[in-house]
């Protein structure tokens, strides 16, 4: 890699912005590109449009030092990193429209010699699709220097970080990089070695794409086992939390804990990419997804049953983030639960307590109100713990305002 490369990061979200800040902190000249003008303005002011520990300090320092700026259109650069969303459609087929738009935005800037890295979690074959799309737009270039045309290097480098620990894990974790060619793989290795202290593991692009999907599918299958146990234990009158604690005393057993479903952009999405790639053989992976996707409705059933004793039930739902102590609402089962509660119990008044956001997610606007913890619990007939934020687990079920309430604890945090 160049000593001080110019790097364009397309997509300044939960992965793109931390990557841009870390690269700028290591001496690269970084331009962040985003279609949201509010995000561009925030970054150029040294601010961060979402919650992530230590990120704002890194962004502020990078902007103040001149190593990072943001704009709407990508300029010429040595390296392009695509870090845009890759959601799925209603039929669980991947939606790659954001990746397509990123390819189109950078195609005109290429002259040859650049490295284009897809960081977005993607179905197998997407890196090749990125190269093909750009090569169609730029027939004067090549992926392998064939015909004497200037070569552009394409690689995939999936992120492997945990929200809330991104700035640490981005640097400390091992990193998988996969090139469409061996040369592209080595170029990508050089880029990530500039800031990664973990091992840089080089493979081909298809294997790199699959590695991220497999990692998250493994976790999804194990969560599905725990959630399925919760269904079985409820049906048999067994305390699932006690059962799991007992089973985990076996030296080779480590059962995860059930919850209201699975959220976040990765675990709730990535397994469907494998299913879409090989529907006939991805039977266990598909079933695990179906088990976890069914859990929010199961929680709603519990709330509906509890609400039957009240003419106009007052329901406090604690948490709408997809996991504890973050503001990330992507694919959050808690949002789904609250939305379905308002639809299935139209006579209910529903208050949401979420200490990490200032406004309700769009899906809940007009259906629920946002309140503080103490007054919402004091007011409610039914308290539903959906996210085990520290602010919630610290109070426990013994606080005065819980007396006489119907409590549905989906996380086992108040046992």
Secondary structure, DSSP 8 states (H G I E B T S, - for coil): --TT-EEEEE--STTHHHHHHHHHHTT-EEEEE-S-HHHHHHHHTT--SS--TTHHHHHHHHHHTTSEEEESS----SEEEE-----B-TTS-B--HHHHHHHHHHHTT--SS-EEEE-S---TTHHHHHHHHHHHH-TTEESS-GGG-EE-EEEE------TTSHHHHHHHS-EEEEESSHHHHHHHHHHHHTT--S-EEEEEHHHHHHHHHHHHHHHHHHHHHHHHHHHHHHHHT--HHHHHHHHTTSTT-------S---STTHHHHHHHHHHH-TTT-HHHHHHHHHHHHHHHHHHHHHHHHHTT-TT-EEEEE--SSSTT----TT-HHHHHHHHHHHH-TT-EEEEE-TT-SS--GGGBTTBEE--HHHHHHH-SEEEE-S--HHHHTT-TTSGGGTT-EEEETT-TT-
